[in-house]
Amino acid sequence: WAHLDREVGKLPARYREAFVLCHLEGRPHEAAARVLGCPLGTLHSRLARAKKHLRDRLGPAAVGAVAAGNVPGALARNTV
């Protein structure tokens, strides 16, 4: 998880913010888009790019674990 935390921290801010809101905090996409002040389509694009970056760096299993909500609370708190 420490490696995942480092890689999330390396994402460009716009991708990291979307990823944290949706996949670490568990906010619905509509709510995250409102927080970020962007259209829903833009949020989806940012999430896709964040996941691609993480998948390229960590492998699909790690990204799948995060998307499924299998992230320790400490990782979510530290990343936020």
C-alpha positions as CSV (number, residue, x, y, z in Angstrom):
1,W,0.0,0.0,0.0
2,A,2.9,2.3,0.6
3,H,3.9,2.0,-3.0
4,L,0.3,2.8,-4.1
5,D,0.3,5.8,-1.8
6,R,3.5,7.1,-3.4
7,E,2.2,6.6,-6.9
8,V,-1.1,8.4,-6.2
9,G,0.9,11.3,-4.8
10,K,2.8,11.5,-8.1
11,L,-0.4,12.0,-10.2
12,P,-1.0,15.4,-11.5
13,A,-3.2,17.3,-9.1
14,R,-6.3,17.2,-11.3
15,Y,-6.1,13.4,-11.6
16,R,-5.1,12.9,-8.0
17,E,-8.0,14.9,-6.7
18,A,-10.6,13.1,-8.8
19,F,-9.1,9.7,-7.8
20,V,-9.0,10.5,-4.1
21,L,-12.5,11.8,-4.0
22,C,-14.0,8.9,-5.9
23,H,-11.9,5.9,-5.1
24,L,-10.4,6.7,-1.7
25,E,-13.2,8.8,-0.1
26,G,-16.0,6.9,-2.0
27,R,-17.9,10.0,-3.1
28,P,-20.4,9.5,-6.0
29,H,-19.1,10.9,-9.3
30,E,-21.7,13.6,-9.4
31,A,-20.7,14.9,-6.0
32,A,-17.0,14.8,-6.9
33,A,-17.6,16.7,-10.1
34,R,-19.4,19.4,-8.0
35,V,-16.5,19.6,-5.5
36,L,-14.0,19.9,-8.4
37,G,-16.2,22.4,-10.3
38,C,-16.1,20.4,-13.5
39,P,-18.6,18.6,-15.8
40,L,-19.2,14.9,-15.1
41,G,-17.6,13.9,-18.4
42,T,-14.4,15.7,-17.4
43,L,-14.4,13.9,-14.1
44,H,-14.7,10.6,-15.9
45,S,-11.8,11.5,-18.2
46,R,-9.6,12.4,-15.2
47,L,-10.4,9.2,-13.4
48,A,-9.6,7.1,-16.5
49,R,-6.3,8.9,-16.9
50,A,-5.5,8.5,-13.2
51,K,-6.3,4.8,-13.4
52,K,-4.2,4.3,-16.6
53,H,-1.2,6.0,-15.0
54,L,-1.5,3.8,-11.9
55,R,-2.1,0.7,-13.9
56,D,1.0,1.4,-16.0
57,R,3.1,1.9,-12.8
58,L,1.5,-0.6,-10.4
59,G,-0.3,-3.2,-12.5
60,P,-4.0,-3.9,-12.9
61,A,-4.4,-5.8,-9.6
62,A,-3.5,-2.8,-7.5
63,V,-5.8,-0.5,-9.3
64,G,-8.6,-3.0,-9.2
65,A,-8.2,-3.3,-5.4
66,V,-8.6,0.4,-5.0
67,A,-11.6,0.6,-7.4
68,A,-13.3,-2.2,-5.4
69,G,-12.8,-0.3,-2.2
70,N,-10.2,-2.6,-0.7
71,V,-8.0,0.3,0.6
72,P,-6.9,0.5,4.2
73,G,-8.3,3.6,6.0
74,A,-4.8,4.8,6.8
75,L,-3.9,4.9,3.1
76,A,-7.0,6.9,2.3
77,R,-6.3,9.4,5.2
78,N,-2.6,9.8,4.3
79,T,-3.3,10.3,0.6
80,V,-6.0,12.9,1.2
